[in-house]
């Protein structure tokens, strides 16, 4: 089974809860990034707690080790179950995120390659491969790889083996759900679901990958 993860990048607190509740029966986790947290605060976790779904903090943490530690401590103290971090800041900084996550019985995922067109400017030429290797050496729980470039997922899978690969870029960015679902452990979908007239029905449609 491939997991379906809702990327809940809305700005209004009530709308976020409404969308999450309608999608909850059809998804496996909720990814929350800066848009919702900056508008609603970390306490949005409390509003979503009753759904009993894992909450992933997509903060793409990318700072010196001590700042990363402070950010991740705040993330897990707020009730998140996982955090997404960048690895290009170095192994010591990435490892700090992993260590804090594991200390809180949570998970940490390292971005190996992003899904937007501009990512090819800097994540290619061996960079993504190096970041995937860093994720393995830092004992991260998995990586983020682009649904918009399935060939890259296959290459990165060779490096990370059985570690989880979560993949954004399906739907609004053009990634094909069924193609990507065969390659990854979880597909991340945002706008195609939360901007739909009926988000719950759209989540149910995407949830065919869970069978």
Secondary structure per residue as TSV (DSSP state, phi and psi in degrees):
chain	resnum	aa	ss	phi	psi
A	1	X	-	360.0	136.4
A	2	X	-	-100.9	131.9
A	3	X	E	-75.0	150.5
A	4	X	E	-111.3	121.1
A	5	X	E	-114.6	124.6
A	6	X	E	-84.6	124.1
A	7	X	E	-91.5	106.6
A	8	X	-	-96.2	72.0
A	9	X	-	-96.3	56.0
A	10	X	-	-105.6	163.3
A	11	X	S	-100.9	-23.8
A	12	X	-	-93.1	127.8
A	13	X	H	-59.4	-48.5
A	14	X	H	-64.8	-40.0
A	15	X	H	-63.8	-40.9
A	16	X	H	-59.4	-46.2
A	17	X	H	-65.0	-41.8
A	18	X	H	-61.8	-45.9
A	19	X	H	-63.1	-46.5
A	20	X	H	-60.5	-43.2
A	21	X	H	-64.1	-39.3
A	22	X	H	-71.1	-28.5
A	23	X	H	-91.6	-18.8
A	24	X	G	-48.8	-41.5
A	25	X	G	-66.3	-14.3
A	26	X	G	-115.7	2.4
A	27	X	-	-124.4	166.5
A	28	X	S	-111.6	-16.2
A	29	X	E	-166.2	164.7
A	30	X	E	-124.4	128.6
A	31	X	E	-101.1	125.4
A	32	X	E	-118.8	127.3
A	33	X	E	-112.2	-165.7
A	34	X	H	-60.4	-38.9
A	35	X	H	-53.0	-49.1
A	36	X	H	-74.9	-40.7
A	37	X	H	-68.6	-39.0
A	38	X	H	-68.7	-29.0
A	39	X	H	-89.0	-25.8
A	40	X	H	-120.2	-16.2
A	41	X	-	88.3	165.2
A	42	X	T	-63.4	-18.3
A	43	X	T	-67.0	-7.6
A	44	X	H	-57.2	-26.6
A	45	X	H	-57.8	-40.3
A	46	X	H	-64.6	-36.8
A	47	X	H	-68.0	-25.6
A	48	X	H	-100.9	-3.3
A	49	X	G	-60.4	-36.9
A	50	X	G	-65.8	-16.9
A	51	X	G	-73.8	-16.6
A	52	X	-	55.0	39.6
A	53	X	-	-112.8	143.9
A	54	X	E	-59.0	138.1
A	55	X	E	-113.7	124.9
A	56	X	E	-106.8	123.8
A	57	X	E	-86.5	105.5
A	58	X	E	-91.9	75.4
A	59	X	E	-100.6	-3.0
A	60	X	E	41.8	55.5
A	61	X	E	-57.1	128.6
A	62	X	-	-152.1	77.2
A	63	X	S	-146.6	-171.1
A	64	X	-	-68.8	160.9
A	65	X	H	-52.5	-43.9
A	66	X	H	-66.1	-41.6
A	67	X	H	-66.4	-40.5
A	68	X	H	-58.0	-41.3
A	69	X	H	-61.5	-45.6
A	70	X	H	-63.5	-42.0
A	71	X	H	-62.7	-47.7
A	72	X	H	-68.8	-34.9
A	73	X	H	-61.4	-42.1
A	74	X	H	-64.0	-40.4
A	75	X	H	-59.4	-51.4
A	76	X	H	-77.4	-29.2
A	77	X	H	-66.8	-28.5
A	78	X	T	-75.8	-16.2
A	79	X	T	113.2	5.6
A	80	X	-	-68.5	156.5
A	81	X	S	-103.3	-16.6
A	82	X	E	-157.4	161.3
A	83	X	E	-136.8	147.7
A	84	X	E	-108.3	132.2
A	85	X	E	-133.0	156.3
A	86	X	E	-86.5	150.4
A	87	X	S	-105.8	-11.6
A	88	X	T	-67.4	-13.4
A	89	X	T	-78.5	-7.0
A	90	X	-	118.2	159.1
A	91	X	H	-63.6	-37.1
A	92	X	H	-64.6	-40.8
A	93	X	H	-70.0	-42.6
A	94	X	H	-66.0	-41.6
A	95	X	H	-61.7	-34.9
A	96	X	H	-59.8	-43.6
A	97	X	H	-61.3	-43.2
A	98	X	H	-64.2	-44.0
A	99	X	H	-64.0	-42.5
A	100	X	H	-64.6	-43.9
A	101	X	H	-58.4	-48.0
A	102	X	H	-68.9	-31.9
A	103	X	H	-65.0	-27.5
A	104	X	T	-98.2	14.7
A	105	X	T	59.2	31.7
A	106	X	-	-110.6	-167.8
A	107	X	E	-127.7	155.1
A	108	X	E	-133.3	133.7
A	109	X	E	-121.2	136.7
A	110	X	E	-102.6	132.4
A	111	X	E	-71.5	118.1
A	112	X	S	-93.5	-40.2
A	113	X	-	-157.6	138.0
A	114	X	-	-90.7	170.0
A	115	X	S	-98.7	-13.9
A	116	X	S	-79.6	160.2
A	117	X	G	-56.8	-38.9
A	118	X	G	-65.7	-15.6
A	119	X	G	-61.6	-26.7
A	120	X	G	-69.1	-14.3
A	121	X	G	-67.9	-33.9
A	122	X	T	-127.3	-21.8
A	123	X	S	-87.0	-5.9
A	124	X	T	-96.6	-172.4
A	125	X	T	69.8	28.6
A	126	X	T	94.8	-8.3
A	127	X	H	-65.2	-48.1
A	128	X	H	-61.4	-38.7
A	129	X	H	-62.5	-41.6
A	130	X	H	-64.0	-38.6
A	131	X	H	-68.0	-36.8
A	132	X	H	-65.0	-40.6
A	133	X	H	-64.3	-38.5
A	134	X	H	-62.3	-41.7
A	135	X	H	-59.1	-40.2
A	136	X	H	-66.7	-46.9
A	137	X	H	-67.6	-28.9
A	138	X	T	-86.0	-0.2
A	139	X	T	64.7	32.1
A	140	X	-	-65.1	158.7
A	141	X	S	-81.9	-13.2
A	142	X	E	171.5	-170.7
A	143	X	E	-132.4	166.0
A	144	X	E	-107.1	129.0
A	145	X	-	-138.7	153.2
A	146	X	-	-82.4	125.1
A	147	X	T	-67.6	-19.3
A	148	X	T	-76.4	-11.6
A	149	X	-	-137.8	77.5
A	150	X	H	-56.7	-31.3
A	151	X	H	-63.0	-32.5
A	152	X	H	-70.6	-36.7
A	153	X	H	-59.6	-45.7
A	154	X	H	-60.9	-40.6
A	155	X	H	-65.6	-43.4
A	156	X	H	-70.9	-29.3
A	157	X	H	-61.8	-34.7
A	158	X	H	-59.7	-29.8
A	159	X	H	-87.2	-44.4
A	160	X	H	-89.4	-11.3
A	161	X	T	60.4	-123.0
A	162	X	T	-85.6	-0.6
A	163	X	S	-63.0	153.8
A	164	X	E	-67.2	142.3
A	165	X	E	-121.8	120.8
A	166	X	E	-109.0	137.2
A	167	X	E	-129.4	113.9
A	168	X	E	-91.7	162.5
A	169	X	-	116.3	-0.4
A	170	X	B	-79.8	141.5
A	171	X	S	93.9	-108.8
A	172	X	T	-58.0	-32.2
A	173	X	T	-91.1	-5.3
A	174	X	-	102.0	-3.4
A	175	X	B	-67.4	142.8
A	176	X	-	-89.6	121.2
A	177	X	H	-56.2	-52.9
A	178	X	H	-69.0	-36.2
A	179	X	H	-63.1	-48.3
A	180	X	H	-70.8	-37.8
A	181	X	H	-58.3	-27.5
A	182	X	T	-75.8	-13.8
A	183	X	T	-108.0	-17.0
A	184	X	-	-125.9	172.5
A	185	X	S	-92.6	-22.7
A	186	X	E	-155.2	138.5
A	187	X	E	-106.2	131.2
A	188	X	E	-101.8	123.1
A	189	X	E	-128.0	132.1
A	190	X	-	-118.9	-88.7
A	191	X	H	-56.0	-37.5
A	192	X	H	-61.4	-24.3
A	193	X	H	-96.3	-56.6
A	194	X	H	-75.0	-16.0
A	195	X	T	-94.7	-2.0
A	196	X	S	-70.6	155.2
A	197	X	T	-60.9	-35.9
A	198	X	T	-129.2	89.1
A	199	X	H	-57.6	-38.4
A	200	X	H	-62.2	-44.0
A	201	X	H	-65.3	-36.6
A	202	X	H	-69.3	-40.3
A	203	X	H	-61.9	-39.4
A	204	X	H	-62.4	-38.4
A	205	X	H	-65.0	-43.2
A	206	X	H	-69.3	-23.9
A	207	X	G	-71.0	-0.9
A	208	X	G	-60.3	-22.9
A	209	X	G	-70.9	-14.2
A	210	X	G	-82.3	-10.7
A	211	X	-	-84.2	360.0
